[in-house]
Amino acid sequence: MDVYLSQFFFYFYGVNDFLQTPIEFLKGVGPQRAELLRQEIGVYTFNDLLNYFPFRYIDRSKYHSVSDLPFLDSHAQLKGKIIHIAEATLGRQKKLTAKFQDATGVIDLVWFQGAKWIKPLLKVGVEFQIFGKAKVYGNLWNMPHPEMTEWKDVLLKTGLQPVYSTTEKLSAKGLHSKGIEKLTANLVLQIKGRIIETLPLYLLNEHRLIGKEQALYHVHLPNVDNDFIQARLRLKFEELFFLQMELLLRKHITMKKSKGFVFAEVGDVFTDFYTNNLPFELTGAQKRVLKEIRKDFLTGHHMNRLLQGDVGSGKTLVALLTMLIGIGNGFQTALMAPTEILATQHFETLSEMLKELPIRIELLTGSVKKKNRIGIHEGLEDGSVHILVGTHALLEDVVKFQNLGIVVIDEQHRFGVAQRARMWKKNTTPPHVLIMTATPIPRTLAMTFYGDLDVSVIDVLPPGRKTISTMHRYEANRLRVFGFIKEEIAKGRQIYIVYPLINESKTLDFNNLISGYEAISRYFPLPDYRVSILHGQMKPEDKNFEMQRFVKGETQIMVATTVIEVGVNVPNASVMIIESSERFGLSQLHQLRGRVGRGAEQSFCILMTGDKLSKDTLKRIETMVNSSDGFEIAEVDLQLRGPGDLMGTQQSGLLNLKIADLAKDSQLVVLARDEARKILLEDPGLEFSKHLKLKEILIEVLRSRPNWGKIA
């Protein structure tokens, strides 16, 4: 085990030498099984096994009879005796059958695998408990591969059975769920008096949480009195509480250590722009966010703020006003975007907004010619370039600023942690950082993944923005959809048609870009219609050429992949058609829909799908049709996909939760956050006697994990 992880567990769970005993010394394990437990599920010590929690429970408090089987649609638990055992050969395999009898009838127990090691366990005339799913084969009831235990060895004659995650390799060595249950039960019966409480007593009393030792006992040895519910509640709260304490402490430490530029005034350029060039009146949400940013600039500490805002909420304008404050205080600013299309879009938007002001803004991407780069580099070093917009090109060592004060990072999740950290080194004192995302993040995830950042939310759309009308259409409706496209083009509008794949896939039966482009070109022929194509495999200059044709209205239809997901702003485009919508996640569908609805006219999003849709897919499509609220959509996405898929595991470092679930335990996340905040407000140094154990644990936690938030 990693030395830091080992220390983390030692302090986090309050264990002693007994619980640090290597797992091979637990009865029933031994060297071979121990090696598998280490490799497969990361169980190295007694403590690791104690904290390998069941993911569900099966009610084993009820016993059925053979005569009940025709009326059951779930698993059945029976008690009876084996009266006969037989073997048969099926090709190279052996089939093992045992007749099982209770007072009401007989059922066949059948094994198609493992006959060699199962047969010795079967004993005629001995009482067994069996559990499994009964099926009808011909006219006879049978139970394939039942779970069997001699009655004398049944751990709980009644109660709930914990179910543990396992692997194929573990199961082959008898460490299936039942095998892990047996090991864990053996260990739990030895822990009395060995578990040190990790939460303050007052916190347990206030929230009626049971003690740590009691929780560990009942989570592994549940009973029908639902003690396991209290056990899981306690363990989930503890896990989330320490996570939130860690995040808040990191934030506090970072704030204390990190010095930042003080922007004492808004400056003349901000005032001039705000007074004379503001394209529209700011919403209350935009004004609130600007006040939060302005407050950061006066603290003397480095700003590290996440700006969330739905598609079209006006984040770019807030970013510009933020940069103008920096310029007004004598600093340069930079805006970094993940793609050349998005960087170019930002450059053009900002240039248009700033055309009446004495502000020099430059664009730096991989496509910029060498002679132009030289002029940009000189302008950065002599301070004449006020705003630099660009892609990863900004990270190059050759890009040096005279005095960089603010960095805005758009769609930050598309940049690696180390890449973003390089922007910090562009000045002796790290510049203030404003991170923007158009992907709404559920509150509980924002608390966790960005818990050590300050978070601002723009949750109101600018006035005049119309809700995009979203509809779902099956393949059978295609001709009607094409007719609708013609009607919109006749009105002078433009159309996006987005495909999930560039070329036809041999394994995925989805529409693809190339065949789609050919079909669209046939149905919308020259000279009446003109069609553009855009995808990620095109050269940058070709992408830009096609995009510019569409922006200028020279083409009416843009056939594209998700390369147009972010950044493309064509107010005249009124229809977004997403082909094979079942192929996309909710967040991506919402992002694509946001490419339209940017003008004064009513816009539409049409989700095309095949006829056969899974339950989750139908839920995604219905959510899109019924809601335009990005945060509401993000909550549904969280429930469907879970936090791992939603946020990705690389940047978070926080997904290794053992029992809590960020999607299902949102109320506990909020409670844990509130309690952690209250404690640190009352006792920032954790010096009170009631908090000394917390301090001891958290010191080790902070040592054991990298501070991702610091380089967000």
N, C-alpha and C positions, 0 to 999 in steps of 0.2 A: 504493500500500500504506500502511496505517496506520503512522505513524512508530514507534510502540512495537513493532509486529509486526516491522518492518524491523530495529530494533535487536535484538529478541529473536533473530531468525534469524542476525544477524551474529555475536552472541556465542555463541549456542547451538551453531552448526555450525562455529565457528572458521574462518570464511571470510575471504578477502582481496579486494582490489579486483576481481580477475578474476571471482570468483563473484558479485560484486554488479553485474556487467555486465547492463544491461537485456536482456530475453529477445529483443527484436527483432534484436539483433546476432548471434544464433546462426545459423549457416548453415542455410537452409531455413525460417526464420521470417518475418522482414520485418514491416512495420508492421501489416498487416491481421490476420495470424495472431497477432501479439503481443497485439493488442487482444482477440481472442477468448480467448487463453490467460489473460489477466488476468481477464476477465469470467466465464468459465466455470469455471475450476478454480483461480483465484488464483495463477497462475504469473507473477511479475513479473521475476524475475532468473534467471541461470544457477543460482544456489543453490536457488531454489524448484523448478526442474525436477529438479535432482539429488535433491531430497527429495520428489519426487512418485513414490511407490514403486509397483511392480506389485502387484496384489492376488492374482494366481495365476500359474502357469507351465504351459505346454503342452510336453510332451515331443516335441521335433522331432528327436530323435536317430535315429528309425527312419523308413525309407522303405518304403512298400508298393507293390505293383504293381496294375494294373487287375484282374488275375485274383483278387486278394485281397479285393476289395470285397464280394462276397456273404457273406464270413465275418467281416466287421468290424461292430461295433455302435457305433463311435465315429468320431471324425474320422480322416481318412486324409491322409497326405502322399505325394505322387507326384512323380517326376521324368520328364520326357518332352518331346515337341515338339507344337506345334499344327500340324495338317495341313490345316485348312479353317476358314473363318470365314463365317458367314451371318447375315443380318438378316431379321426378319419383323415385320409390323405387327399389334399386338393393340389394336384400338380406337384410342385416342389415343397409346398407348405402343408403343415398339419393343422387340422381343425380340432379344437378341443371343446367338448360339450359336457355340461353337468346338469342333471335334473335337480331342481331346487323345489322343495315342498314346504308349504305351511298348512295350517288347518283348513284352508279354503281351496287349495288347488296346487297345480304343478306348473312351473315355467322352466324353459331351457335357458341356461347360461352358456354363452358362446364366445370363444376366443379364436380369432383367425391369426393372431400373432402372439409370440411369447409363450406358446404351449409348453415349451421345454422347462421354463422356470415357474410357470403358474401351476402345472399339474401337481408338483410335490406339496403345494400349499392346500390343495383340496382334500378334505377328509370326509368320507362317508359317515353319516350318523352324528356329525359334530354340528353344533348350532353356530350359524353365521349371521352377521348383519350384511346385507347387500344393498347397493345403491347404484342406480343407473336409469337409463331411458329405455323403457320397454317398447318393443315393436311387434307387429304382426308379420309373420313370414308364412305364406300359405294360409292355413287356418290356425296356426299355432303361435302363441305368444313366446317371444324370447327377449333376452337382454344381452346385447353385445358388450363385451369387455366391461363387466360391472366392477365397481369398487367393492372389495370384499374384506371383512375383518372378522376373525373369530370373536364370538360374543364375549369371551373372557378378556379379550384385549381391547375392547371398545373403550376409548378414553372417556367419552361422555355418552351415557346411556340415552340421554335426551339433550337437546341444545342446538346451537348453531355450529356449523363447520366452516372454519376460515378457508379461503381459497387463495393460494399463493401463485404468483407468476413463476414459471419455470421454463426450461429449454429442453430441446430434444436430447442433448447430451446428458443433462442432469436426469431426465426421466429414464434414460437407458440404464442408469446406475441406481434406480429406485428412488431418486429424488424428484419425483413428480410432486404435485401439490400435497398429496397425502403424506409423502415421505418428508417433505419440508415441515409440514404440520407436526409430525411426530417428533422431529428434532427440536423444533421451537418449543413445543409443549414441555419436553424434557428440561430444556434450559429455563423456561419461565418458572417452573416449580422450584428452581434453586436460587431465585433472585431476592427472596425476602430479606429486607434490611440492607441490601447491597446497592440500592439506587438512591443517589443524592438528588434532592429536589432542586430544580433549575429556575423555577419562577418564584418571585416574591410571594410570601404568604398572603399579603393584602390583595394581590392581583387574583389569586385563586379564590379568595373569599368573595371579592367583588363580583366576579363573573361565574361563581359557583362551578369552578373547575375542579376536577378530582386531582389527586396527587399523581406524580410521575410514575411511581412504582405501581400503583393501582391501575393506572392507564395502560401500562405495558402488559400487565397481567390480563386485563379484560380484552385488550385488542387481539391477543393471541388465543385466549381461552374464553371465548364469549359464552354467554348463557342466554336463556330466553327472556330474561328480565331487561334486556336492552342495555345492559351495562356497557356493551361495546360501543354504543352510540356516544355515551359520555366519554369513553376512552378515546375514540377517534376525534371528538371535538377538542379535547384537551391537547392531544398530540398535534393536531392541525394548527391550533392557535399558537402553540409553542414554536412550531416551525416558522410560521408566518411572522410571529412577533420578533424572533431573533433576526429574521431576514430584514424586516423593516428597521429594527434597531441598527443593524449594520449599515443600511443605506443612509439613514439619517446621520449616523456618526461620521460616515465618509464625507457626507455633504458638509457637516460642521467642521471637520478637520481641513477639508479642501478650502472652505471659505476662510478659515483662520490663517492658513499658510499662503494661499495664493493672493498675490498682490495684483491689482488691476489698475488700468488707467482711469483717472477721474475725469469725467466729462462734465465740467461745472456748468456749462450753458448749452443751449440748443444751437446757438450760432445763427449767423445771418442767412446762410443758404437754406437752412431748414425753415426759417421764418418766411423768407421770400417764396419758397416753393409752397409752403402750407397756405400762405395768404393768396398767392396769385396763380398757382399752377396745379393745385389739387384737382384731379380729374372728377372727383365726386366727394360729397360729404362723407366723412368717416362714420362708420357705424359705432354704436356704443361699445361693442366688443373690441373693435380696433383701437379706440381711444383708451380702453382699459389696459390692453396689452402694452401700448406705448408708455403708459404711466408706470407699468411694472418694469419695463426696460429702462426707463429714465431713472427710476429708483435704484436699479442695479448700478447704473453709471456713477452714482454719487457715493457709493459705499467704500470705494477704494479697493474693492475685491474684484477678482476676475469674474465676469458674467459667463455663465454656462447655462443657457436657457433653451428649452424646447418649445417651439411654436407650432401648435397643432391647429389645423384649419381645414375644413372640408373643401372640396374642389370649388374654386371660384369665390372663396370667402374673403379674398383680399389680403393674403399673406405677403405677396410681393410688394404691395404698397407700404405695408408696415415695415418690411425689410428695407425698402428704400429710405423711408423716413428715419429709420435707425442708423443707416449709413450716413445720411446727411448730418445727423448729430455728431458722428465721429469726424466728418470732414470739417464741420464748423468749429471743432476743437483742435484742428490742425493735424488730423490723422488721415491716413489712407485706409481704404476699405476694399474688401474682396468678396465676391459671390461665386461659390463653387457649385457646379451642377454635374450630375453623373453622365450626361450624354451631350454630344455636340449640338443636337437639335434643341435640347432644353436650354443649353448655355446661350445659343444664338437667339432663341426666343426671348430669354431674359435680357440680353444685350439690346435687342431691338425695342423691347418694351420700355426699358429704363432710358434708352437714348431718346425715345419719343417724349417721355415725361420730362426729361431734363433739357430739352432743346433750347429753352429760353434762359437757362442758367449757365454761368461760367464754370461748368464742371466738365473735366475731361474723363471720359469713360472709354475703356478699351476692351477688346475681346481677345482672349488667348486660348486657342485650341490646337489640336494636332494638325489642323489644316492651314493654320496661319503661315504665310510664306516667311522665309528666313529674314528677308530685308525688313519686313514689317515687324518681326519679332524684335529685331535690334532696336528699333525706335521705341517699342513698348518697354523693353528692359531698361533703356536709358531713362524713359519717363518715370518708371517705378523708382529708380534709384535717385533721381533728382527731385522727386516729389511732385512732378507736374501731372502724373496720372493719379486721379482721385479715386476712381472706382475701376477695379479689374474684375471682369466677368470671365469665367472659363471653366474648363473641365479638369481632369487629373493633371493637365499641363501646369496648373498653378503650383503643384507639389514639387516640381523639378528644382534642383538646387540652384540652377542658374537664375531662377525667378527670385529677385531680391528687392525688398521694399525699403524706402527711406524710413518710413514710420507707420507700420501697419497697426491699426487700432481695432478694427472690427472684421470678423470673418463670418459670412452668412453661408451656411451649408444647406443646400436644398436636397430633399429626398436622401437624408444622411445614411439610411440603411443600405444604400447602394455603394457606400465607400467602406473600405476595411478600417478597422480600428487604428492600425499603424499608419495608414494613409492620412486619416484625419489628424492624427497626432503631429504629423509633419508641419501642418499649418501653424501649430503653436510656436515652432522654432523660427518663424519668419520675423520675429522681433525679440529683443532681449527680455522684455516683459511680454508674456503671452497676450495676444489680442483677445478682446471679448469675442465670445462665440454665440451666434444665434443659429440654432438648428431648426429647419423648417420641414414639416412633413404634411403632405396632402392626404395621407392615409390616416383616417381617424383611429385613435387607439382607445380601447375601452379603459375606463378610469382605473380599474384594478391593475391592468397591465402597465399603464403609465406609472402608477405608484411603485411597481416592482421593477420594471425594466429601466425606467428613467427616474427612480426614486431619489437618486442623489443629484438630480438636476432640478432646476426650477421649471415648472411647466405653465405655459400660457395657452389659452384656448380661444380661438375666434369661432364662436358658435352661432353667428348671425350672418346671413348673406347680405351683400350690398343691396340697396333698394333698386327695384326695377328688374331684378333677376327672376325669370319665370321658372316654375317647376317643370322639369323635363318629363314629358308624358312617356311612360315606359310600358311596353306590351310584349307579350310572349307569343311567338308564332312557331308552329311546327312546319316541317319540310313541305307538307301538303299545301301550305298557304303561300309558297314562294312566289307564284305568279301574281297574287294579290299584292305582295310586298314590292315586287318589281313595278307594278302599276303605281303604287304609292310613291316610289322613288321618282318616276316620270312626272308625277304631279308636282312634287317639290322642286324638281329641276326646272319645270315650266314656270315656277314662281321666282326663279332666279337663285334658288338655294343650292347648297353643295352637300355631298353625302360622303360619310366614311363607311367602309365595309371592312371589318377586321376579322382575320382568320387566325387560328391558333398555331398552324403549321405552315412552313414555307413550301416544302415539297410533300408529295403523297407518302404516307407511311404504310409500311407493309403490315404493321401490327395494330395501328389505330385507325378505326373507320370514321375519320372526321374529314370534313371539307378542308382543303388546303389552298394556300394562297395562289399558286400557279394555275391550277385548274379553275379556281374561282375567278381569277383575272381573265382567263380565256373565255369563260362562260359569260362574265359581265360584258366583256368587249363585244361578244356576239350579240347579246341582247340589247346593248346600248352602243350601236355602231357609229363610226364616223360617217359623215361630217357633223351629224346632229349632236353627238356626244363625244366627250374626250375623257379618257380614264388614265389616272396616274397609278403607279405602283411604288410601294415603299416597304423595305424589310431590312433586317439587321445585317444581311450578308452583302449589301450593296456598298460600294465605295463611298466615303463621306461626301465627295463632290457630286456623285450621282444622287445621293439622298437629298442633299441640299437643293439640287436642280429640280427634282420632282416635288419637293415640299414647296419651293418657291412658286412653281407653276400653280399649285393648288391654292396657295395663299393669295396669289394675284388673280385668281378666278379663271385661269386659262384652262383648267380641267374641272369638271363638275363632280367626278367621283374619284375618291382616293381608296384604292384597295391596298390594305396594309396588314402587317402583323402588329404585335403590341409595342413596337418601336414608337408608335404615336400615343402610348399610354399617358405619358406626362409631357407637359410643356408646350404642346401644339395648341396654338390659339388662333382659330379662324372664326371670327364672329358670324360669317355668312354660312358656316356649316350648320345645318339644322337637323340632320338625321345621322344617328349612329346605329349601324346594323352590326351585331356581333354574331358571327357564324359559329356554330357548334358551341353555344354558350355553356353547355354542360361541361366543357373542357376547362372553364375558368373558375377561379375562386371568387367569392363575393367581393373581396377588396378590389380585385382586378376589374371585375365587371363595373363596380362603382367608379373606379378611376377612368375607365374607358368611356363610360357615360358622360363623365365630366368634360369630355372634349367638345361636346355640343352645349347649347344653351348659353352661349357667350354673347349673343346678340339680343336685339329687342324682340325678335320673332319667336313664336312658339317652336320648341324643338322636341325631337322624338328619339327614343332609343328602342330598337326592336331586337329582342333576344330570340334568335333562331336556334331550335334544337331538333334532335331526332325524336322519334315517337316514344321510345322506351327510356324512361327516366327513373333513377333510384329515388328513394324517399328523401335523402339529403339533398340531391340535386334539385328536386321539385321544391324543397324548402328554400334553397338559394334563389331559384327563379321567382318564386312567389314573394320573397322578401324584396327583391329588386323591383318588382311590379308595384308593390304596395307601399314602399318607403323611399324617400329621397334624402333621409337623414343619415349622413355618413356614420355618426356615432351609434345610432340604432342598428345600422347594418353591421358595424364592427362587433357589436355585442352578439349578434346572431352568428357571425363568422367565428367568434371565439367559442361559442357553444358547439358549433359543428366541427371545427378543426382543432381546437385546443391551442394553448399558448405557444407551443413549440413550433408548429407550422406557421402560426401567425407572425411571430417575431423572429424566428430563426434562432438556432442555438449558439452560433458563433459569437455574436456580439454580447449576448446577455450574461453568460456564465452563471445564470441564476435558475436554470430549469431543473436542477437535480433535486427536486422536491420529492420526499419519500412518501408522504401521505396527503399533504394538502394539494388542492387542485385549483389553480387560479381561475379556471372557467366556472367551476361549480361553487367555489367558496368565496365569492366576491364580498359577502357581508363580513366574513372573518378577516379578509384582507384589510378592509376599511377599519374594523375594530382594532386589529393589531397595529395598524398605522397610527390610529388615534392614541392608543395606550403608549406606544413607543415615543410619540411626540410629547405627551404629557410628562413622561418620566424625564426626558432630556430637557424640557423646559424647567422642571422643578430642580433637577440635579444634573447639570450639563456634564460634570466630571465624574458622575456616578460614585461620589464619595460617601454618600449616606450608607450606614451599616446595612440597611435593607437592600441596597443595590450592589454590594461588593461582589456577590456571586455573578451578577450580570456583567460587571466590569471584567471579572476574571475570564468569563466565557468570550466576551466580545473582543478582548485584546487578542486572543488567539484566532478568532474569526477574521479580524482585520489583517492579521499576519498571513493568513492562509490563502486569501483570494486576491487576484489582481484587481486594481481599481479601474474597471472599464469606464465608469462614469467620468473619471478625470480626463479621459481622452475621447469623450463622446463627440 
